[in-house]
Amino acid sequence: MRVQHAFGVCSPRYVTILPVRQENEGDEDSSLVDIGLSTGVARWDVARQRRVDFKVYHDTTVTGIVEKLVAGRWLVFTSSHGGEVASWDRATCTQLGHVHVNVRAIMHIGVQVAGDSCLIIVSSEDKEGQASIVSMAPSGALALQDEIRGNYTYCEFTSDGAHIIAVEQPQARHPATENRAVSLVLLDLKGHEISRIHLGDTDPINTVAQDEEHGQLAYARGRHLRVVSRSTPLAVLWCVQANGSGTIKDMILEGDSLLVPSSGGVLSWWGRGKDEPLAQCKGSHGVVYAMRWSHATRRTALWICDEGGVRLVRVEGLDPPSTPCLEVLHQVTFHEMTCCGIDFNPRGDAVACGDFMGNVMVWRLDGQHFEPAYRTSIGVPVRSLLWCKGGTDDIHGLGIYVGGLDGTLYHWTVHDDKLTIHSTLKGTITVLCQHPLHPSLICAGTTEGFMYIFNGSQELYSFLAHKPDPGPQNMHFGSLGHYAEVWSAVWSPCGEYIATTSEDQTCRIWKVPGVTGPSAAPPVEPVAVLQGHWLAVTCVDWQSTAAGEIITTCSDDCTVRIWKAHTWELAFMLDTSSSISEWHTFTYLALDRPGGSRLVASTQNGWLMAWDLVTQKCIFSGRVHIGSVEGLRWHAVSGLLASCASDCVVNVYNTRASRL
């Protein structure tokens, strides 16, 4: 499944890729930067806060980018979570080479140039930390050259290209009785050990910084820093116990100085043999996830990735007796903290998404616009979103309903930018859905277990859909002593029923009489309880498909269950516990358009899985977000699928033009 559109700036909380375009080295304040975005690379003009280009490079999310000058031309080397490595001509974005390696969850890529060819090394934090070496021929073609097996979570070439420096760090998933020792290891290009420094078995290594010019590297464990020579044998040169707080995610090593971030926006310069920082200053940025000087030789501007996006920061006053200071020159940020809630407009040529900072943004899908076409803010975190279809306006429909974390339901008419409070409900509004036949009817579910049904501004029904059940099921993840949260709800195709799912591990079916009648209509009646999941049921969908009219549910128990509508019997189950190479739970699912045969489900760690319901076979599985998927919606007419996640990225997939 290929991403057709991607919007936002990927949150650096999970993975940060920040290469600065080298042809701008003559301009110390150059604002052009390439950043990984979803399954491709976006080129930004940060000064103008505009994205100038976006290319899809892989099927799964990009986790590494390196730009190198090879035989007089700039090449881009990328890696993906799914184990793809590719080489590209940067000027034309033409792919030169592509290879799959046996490394999943690639988190680091390094490139060593030798004349008109290259060696590429990729390493992973997955399972045993295997690394692979890929060779690039002068034509740009790639081929797997060697594999290095071991608990290596970071591998990089030494500056002469003759050796590999590796962090040996067994993963936390190993039983506590196994060896958990952490070491820094010097290897030859075949993976044979040359030298080793034992670091003990306590704190893991947070980050590694290399100084190519001086043949050394630094690593951080907690806030303890060590600088090591990359000669044979490896040797510790000097140490620093950095003050401040917060985990060090990145640092810069240059000769006898280290630039180290702290929480609260503080940057500190530490020197060899010094117990106090050489210089220290506080900026307006947040937690630093990545830093890089914008110029190869001048130290006047710094790229910083923080929780708010990407910033270009001017650094002044580093030379004593001046007082250092930081000034933000440019920054790019769109969705912040976590995206949550997503839906298409009626025509399927725009998508709306909310986030935990209270922003709601509308993105056009014309391939020409990369900034929000419309935006508003509700002032509290967005938890759910519904773009209502109907009326005579096939672009804006009946407006967008936004469910807040505080229980406030908002209505936003996009065309005139009018935001109003619709109602205040009991609990966080976790789900909003529209009646399939009567567009003015919507229902809302909350964390207090209640369901509300509205006809326009009029409340028709409110009822307790889920409550604690101390029965034989495992209630460890339930809400004992409280009402069970409603996580998802959907109308039946005929519009007479609502299915709801909850933390109480059930899917419940409700008969809704008189939805277009007076408020004195009969109450909502329970019809059936679908049981079988043994952890929270996180999402439900109901559709007439090529496999019949079915109800589908997904759960924290790693299963997707398909139920027969109206008989309420389990038809079959899809178990994914061995299909995804890491621990996961399901967050959302969506069925294809009426009469379709496909089902897509998302996970809390960014994976999408798709099945053909007729053959019951998996037709796609891959990580397309770096973070929990917090919204998934299929547009029946256009065939587009949209997802949003805690990585602050919105993805749109053309499922009719792709392998899915």
N, C-alpha and C positions, 0 to 999 in steps of 0.2 A: 504494500500500500504506500503510495507516494504522496508526500505533502505537496499541495498545489500552492497554498498561501500560508505564510507564517507572519504573525504580528507581535510586536512588543520587543523588549530587551530581555534576554534570558537572565534570570536571577543567578548571580554568582554564588549563592548559597550552596549550590550543588556542583557546578562545574564552570570554570571560567576560562575563556580562550580570548586572549587579547594581544594579537600581533599588530604592531604598528607598521604601516606601509613604508618601506624603506626609501622610496624615491622622494619622500618628503623630508629627508634628513637635513636639507638646507634650510628648512623652516622649523625653528624650535617649537613653535606653537601650532604645528600642523594639526588639523582637526579630523583628518581622514583616518578611519580605523576599520579593520575587518574583525567581526565578532561572530562566533558560532551562534546560530539561531535555528532551533529545531533540527531538521535533517540537512541543513545547508549552511551557507555563510552569507551574512549580510554586511554590506559595506556602508558605513555611516559617515556623513559629514556632520560631525558633532557640533561644530560652530553654528550651523543652521538647523540643528535638530532634525535632520532629514536623512532618511535612508535612500541611498542612491542606487543600490543594486541588491539583488538577492538571487542566489543560485542554489538549487537543490542538488546536493552532492551524493547523498546516501539514502538508504531505505530506513535506517534508524538514526537516532540523534547523534549529531557530531560531538565528539568529545575531545578532539585535538586538532590544532591547526599550526603548521610551521611554514613560514615563507623563507625561501633561500634563493640566492643568486647563483645559478648554475650555468656555466658556459655563456655568460653574458645575458641571460634572460631570467626573469623572476618566475619561480615555480611555487605552487602552493601544494603542501602535503597535508592530507586530512585523514583522520581515523574516525570510526563510528563505534557506537556501543555494541553493534552486532558483529564486529570483527572485520570490518572492511577497511582497507588502506588504499588511498588513491593519490595520484599525482595529476596536477592541473597546470595549464598555462594561465598565469594570472591575468594577462592582458585580454585573452579571448575567452577565458573560462572553459577552454576545451580540455576534456579529459585525455591524459596521455597514457595512464596506466591504472590498473585496478586489480586487487587481489584480495581474497579472503584468507585470513589467518585463523589459527586455532586458539585465539585469545578473545574471550568475551569480556564485556565491560571494560574495554580499553579506557584507561584514564590518563595515559601519558604517551606522547609521541616525540621522538628525537630524530634529527637528521644530521648526517655527517657527509659533507660534500668532498668529493675527490675528483677534480677535473670536471669532466662532463658526465659523471655518474655519481650515484649517491648510495649510502646505506641508511636504512630507516629502521628504528627500533621502536616497538610498541610494547607496553606493559600494562598490567591489569591489577585491580584489587579483588578480582573475583576468584573464588575457590583457592587454588594453590599458587596464584600469582605468576602464571606462566608468561614468558616474554617471547616475542618473535622478531627475527631480523629479516628485513625485506631488502632486496637489491634493486636499484633502478638503472637500467641500461641508458646509454646516450639518447636513445629514441624516446625515453620516458616510460617504457614498459616496465612493469613491476613483476618480481618473482620472489617467492618465499625462499630464503637462503638457509635459515637455520632456526631452531627452536631451543629455548633455554628453559628448562623446567626447574622449579623450586618455588619457595615462598617469596618471590620477588615482586613487591608492590610498586617499585619505581626502578626504572632502568634508563640510563643515558650513556652516550658515548663520551669518552674523555676527549679533550680538545685535539689530540693528535689522531683520534679515530682508531687507535690500536687496542683500546681496552673499553670495558663497560664498567661503570660504577652502578651498584645495585643496593637497594635496601631490602634486606631479608627480614620479613615481618609476618609470622604466622597469623592467620586471620582469627577474629574473635569467635567465629563459629566453631572452632576446634574445641574439644572438651578441655576443661581446665587442667586435666592430668597430662596433656600433651605439652611438648616443648613450646614455650612462648617467647623464647629469647629473641631479641632484636639485634641485628648486626648490620654493619656497613661492609660491603664486599666488593673487591676489585676482581673482575673476571676478564679472561681473554674472549675473543669473538666467538669461540666455540662454547662458552659458558663454563670453562674450567677456572676454578678458584686460584687466584694468585696471592691475595692478601685479604685480611679480615680484621675488623675492629669489633669486639663484642661490646654491646651497649647495655647488657642486662635484660631483665624480663619484666620491667615495670611499664613505664609510659610508652606508648607507641610514638613513632615519628610523625609529627604533624605536617611538616613541609620540608622541602629541600631547595636550596638556591645554589646555583653554580656561578663561578667566576672564571670564565674561559681564559681571560688574559693572564691570570696569575696561577692557573692550574690548581684551583682549590674549590671546595664546596662547603656549605654550611647546612646544618640540619637543626630543627627545633623539636624538643620533647618538652611539652608544657611550655614554660617560658625560659627553659634552659637551652642555650645555644652553643654549638661547637663548630669550629671551623677546622676542616680536615684537608690535608694536602692529597692530591690525587696521584702522587708518585708511588713508586713501589719500594717498600711497603707503604700502606696507608698510615698516616700519622696525624694525631691531633695537634693543631698549631696553637689554638687559643680558645678560651671559653668565656661566656658571658651569662650571667643570671639577669635577664632583662626584667626591670621593674614594670609596673602596670598590671593590667588584668586582661583576660580574654585569651582564647586560643589563637596562636599565630598561624594564620592561613597562608601567608606569603611574606617574603622578605627579599631584600636586595643586598648581595654581597659584592663589594668592590675593594680589592686590596686588603687594607687593614681596617675597614669600616663596614658596619652592617646597618641597614635601614630597616627598622622593625616597627610594625603598628601595634597599637594597644586599643582596647575598647574606649569609647568616648571620643574618637577622632584624633587621638594623639599619635604622632610619628616621632620616633627617637632614633638618633644616630649614635651607634655604639662603636668604640674603638678598641683596638688590641691593647690589653693590659690596663684598661680603664674600668673602674668600679662604678662610675657614673656616666650617663650619656654625654657625648660631645655636644650635642644640640638636641633640642626638643621643641615641638610646636604642636598646636592644636588646630585642627581644621573643622569644617562644617560637615565633613563626610561621616558616615556611620562605620559599622564594622567592615574592615578592609578584607576582601577575599583575594584580591590580586593587585599588583602594582608593576609598573614598568615605566622607565624613562622614555619620554617621547622622542628623544634625540640620542644618537649613538655615542656622542662625546660630551655634549653640553648638558649640565644638570640643572636646568631651569624650569622644566615642566614635567609633570608626572601624570601618567594615566593611572587612575584608581577605579577599581570595581568595588562598589559597596552595595548595601541592601537596596539603595535607591536607584541603581543603574550604573552608568559609566560617566566618569568626570575627568576632565583635563584640568589639572591643578598647577598653578604657577608656584614655584618654590623660591623664596627669596631669603637672603640674610644667613646663608650657611657658614660664611667665613667670619670667625671672631674678629672684633667684639660685637658684631651685629646680632640682633635677635631674629631668629628665623620665623617666617610666617608663611601661611598658605593662602592662596587666593584661587577660587574656582573660576576658571576661564569659560568652560563650556560643560554642559552635561546633557545626557539623554536619559529620560525615564518615561515610562508609560504606566502599565499596570504595576502595582506595588504589593509587596508581601506575598500575596497568594491570589491567583485568579479563582473565581468561584461563580458558577452560574453562566450558562451560555445558551443562545438560541438564534435562529435565523429570522430574518424578516419574511413576510409572506412570499415574496417573489424569489427569495433565495440568492439575492445578489449582495447581501450585507449580513453581518453577524454582530450581535451585541454580547458583551462580556462584562462581568463585574469583578471587583477585587476586594480584599480585606481592608483597604484604605477608604472604601466607600465609593470608589470611582466606578462609573458605568461608561463604557466606550463602544461606539459603533464603528466597525471597520468595513470599508467597501471591498468587494471581491472582484474588482475590474482589472487587477494586476498593475494599475497605474498609481494607486494611492496607498501609501504606507504609514500615514498618520491617521488618527481617528477622524471620521467625518463629523461626528457629533460626540459630545461627552457631557456628563453631569456628575454630581456627587450627592449622595444621600447622607453623608456625615457619619455613618456607622458602617461596619463591615457588611459587605453583600454576601448573602448565603445562598440565594436562589434567584432565578430570573426567568421570565416568560415573555416572549414577543408574541402578542395576540394577533392571530390572523382574523380576517373578516372585514366587513365594510367595503367601501368603494376604493380605498387607497391600497393598492397591492404592493406599495413600497413600504409604507409605515404602518399599515394595518390599524389595529385598535390601540396601538401604543404598547409600551413595555411595562410590565409589572415587576417590581423589584422587592424581594424579601430580605429584610434586615436581620442582623444578629440580635437586635433588641426586640424583635417581634413586630416592628412597624412594616406595614405593606404600603409601598409607594406605587404611584402610577405616573409614568413619564410619557407625554406625547412628544415624539421626537421632532416632528416638523415645526412646532412652535416653541420647543424647548420649555415646556411647562411641566414642572414636577410638583405633584400634590400627594398628600397623605391620604391613602384610601381607607385604611383601618388599622387598628392596633390589636394584635392577637396575643394569645398566651403562649409564650415560648419563642425561641428562634424559628424563623420560617425556613424550613429545610427543603420544601418542594412546592412548585406551582405548576399546574397543568390546566389545559383548556379543553372544554367539551368538544368532541369531534363534529357535532351537528349544530350546536347553538353557540356561536362565537362569544356571546356575552357571558357565558357561564364559565367560571374558573373555580378551581378548588386549591386550597393551601393546607399543608401539613406542618406541624410544629414539633419541637423537641419535648413538649409536654404531652405528646400522644394524641393531640386533638386534630381533627379535620374540620375545615370550614369550606362551605360552598356559597359562592356569591353569584348573583345575577346583576352584572354591572356593579353599582354601589350598594345594592341591597343584599344583606346576609340572609340566605335561605335556610341553611342548616349549620349547626356546629355539633360535633359529637366526639366522644372519646373512642378513638379507634384502637388503641393499644394500651395495655396496662400490665404490670408485673404478673407473671404466672410462675409460682414456685413449684412447678411440676417437675417431671423427670429430666427435662432438658438441662444442659449445662448453662447456668445463668451467670457464670463468672463475668462475662462481658455485657450482661444486661444491666438494668437500672433498678436493682432491688430497693424497695422503699420509695420509689418515684414512678411516675408514669413513664412508660417505655417510649423512646423517641420514634417518631415517624421519619424514616429516611427517604421514602420514595412513594409516589402515588401515580396512578394512570387511570384514565377512563377506558372502558371497553369500547370497541369499535361501534357498537350500537348505541352507546351513551347511556345505558341503563344501569351500569355497574361501575364501581370504583374498586381497584385493587390497591392495597396499602402494604408497605413492608416496614419492619421495625427492628430495633435492637433486641426485641424479645424473641427473635429467631423464627418469626412467622410471616406469612403473607396472608392477609385477610381480604375477603371479597364482600362487598357491601352493595345492597340493592338501593338505588336512589330514586324513589318515586316522585312524580310531580315536579320535576326540576324547572318546568316552565309555568307551573301553576301558582296558586296563592301560597303565602307563607304558612297557612294552616294545613298544608299537605301532610300526608302520613310521614312518620319519621323514617330515617335511614335504617335499614334492617340488615343484620349480619346474615350472610348466605353460606360461607364456607371458610375454613381455615386450612391453608396449605402448609403442612409441616414436613420436616425432613432435614432442613438446614440445622446445623448444630452450633452455629455462631450467628451474629447479627446478619439480617437480610438487608442489603444495602440499596438494592434497586430492583424495579419491576417494569416490564413493558408488556403490552397486550396488542396483538395485531392479527389480522387475517393474512396468512402467509401461504407459500407453496406447500408447506407441511401441514396446512390446516389452520384453524383459529387457535392460537396458543397464547399462554402466559409464560413469560420467562422471568426468572429471578436469579440474582447473583448474591454472593455472601462472602463474609470474611473467612468462611471455611474452604475457600479456593474452588468452589464448585459453582456451575451454572446449571440450573434445573429448568426443564421445559415441561409445562403442565398443559393438559387438555382443557380448553375452555368449556365451561358449562357442566362437564362431568367432574372437574377438579382433580383428575387423576394425574399422577406423574407419568409423563410419556417417556422421557429419558433424561440422563444426566451427563454433563460434560465435566470431567475431573481434570483440573489443570495443575495439580500438585507437582507433577513431574515435567510439565511443559515449559515452565518458566524457570530459568536457572538461578533463581534467588527467592527468598521468602517473599510472599505477596498476599494481599487481600484484594478483593474486587470492590470497586467504588461505584461504577455506573455501567449500564448496558443500554443498547438501542437496537431495535429491530428495523430491518429494511422497510421500504415503502410497501403499501398493501399489495399482496400477491408476490412479494419478494421471497428470497430464500436465505438471506444472510442475517447474521447476528454478530454484533461487535460488543466487546466488554473491555473495560479499562481497569487498571490496578492502581494501588497507592504508591507504586514506585515507577509509574510512567509508561507501563506496557499497554499495548492494544493487542487483543486477540480477536480473530474473526473466524466464524464457522459457516459452512454450508449446512443448513438445517435438514436438507433432504438426505445428504450423504452422511451427515454428522461428523464431517471431517474438518479439521483446522486448516484454514486457507491463508492465514497470516498470523504471525506472532513476532513482535518486536517492540523495542523501547523507543518511543517517539517523543517522550518528555523526560526531563530530568527533574522529577518531583511527582507528587501525587496528582492524578487526574481528578479534577473537581468539577467537571462538566462534560457532557457528551450528548450530541444531538445530531440526528439524521434528518435532512430535508428531503421529503418524499418526491418532490417534483424535479429538483435540480440534480439529485443524486449525490449532493455534497454531504460530507460528514465533518462535524466540527468538534474539537476538544479544547479544553483549557486546563491549566494545571498550576500547582504551587510554584513552578519555575517562572511564572508570570508571562507565559507564552500562549498564544492562541494559534492552533493548527487547523487548517481546512484541507480536506482530502477529497479528490475527485474519484469516487469509488467506481464510477462507470468507465473511466479511462485507465484504471490501474489494474493490477493483478487481482485485486479484491473483487 
